[in-house]
């Protein structure tokens, strides 16, 4: 009892190999029943847009329409064409727990590839002056959700290396500024202290965001293909004029990046390597 009491609840009584009682498939079933929604698989490729900038830009441009089969209690899915593919996107699912809540439901509804593009604050010194992207290879688990999917002795949550390689090849063809590396995932953006930032920089982390560690832990536990990209756009508001993302609040560049990955993934899927 003493040893157990010494553990915080987030680490105690976890059984990572045991099945969950509450399943996303059952939640979606009941949502469809209550709302009279059709049973329609979501598009093969789904996107998380935590800031909501892409969704707002799409709606403002008259692109896409609400996906009728998305049986989620908390969000709407917009369907639109990207890279020759019909894709689904959910906006404003910010933070680790919300992102994974939606990711679980996406894969339970037929998703085959999930892409996430989140804004992030710069951590490492000597980064590009303007906004740029980070293809996230691994993320420091300074959030809570990943500990329900992976043991606590794993400091980082890692992306699937084959998916990273695919995304890297695709992004290299866009001409966008893209770095590859590690980020810090936090649950508490307003508790990023000077000491924590300095430690993250010393550890070689490029940026801080709020979803990647949880999404990658979920991806590995569920064998679900997930790629996370950070759009590094700010210095955590330590300077005036911060958070300038580019055209259409950064959505133009984000869609270019996403389109390149979608095209590359579909090409590989067609060759039997999805």
Secondary structure, DSSP 8 states (H G I E B T S, - for coil): -HHHHTS-TTTSS--TTS--SS-HHHHHHHHHHHHT-------SEEEEETT-HHHHHHHHTT--EE-TT---SS---EEEEETTEEEEEEE---SHHHHHHHHHHHHHTT-SEEEEEEEEEE-SSS--SS-EEEEEEEEEEESSGGGGTS-TT--EEE--HHHHHHHHHHHHTT---EEEEEEEEES-GGG--HHHHHHHHHTT--EEESSHHHHHHHHHHHT--EEEEEEEEESTT-STT-----GGGGHHHHHHHHHHHHHHHHHHHHTT--
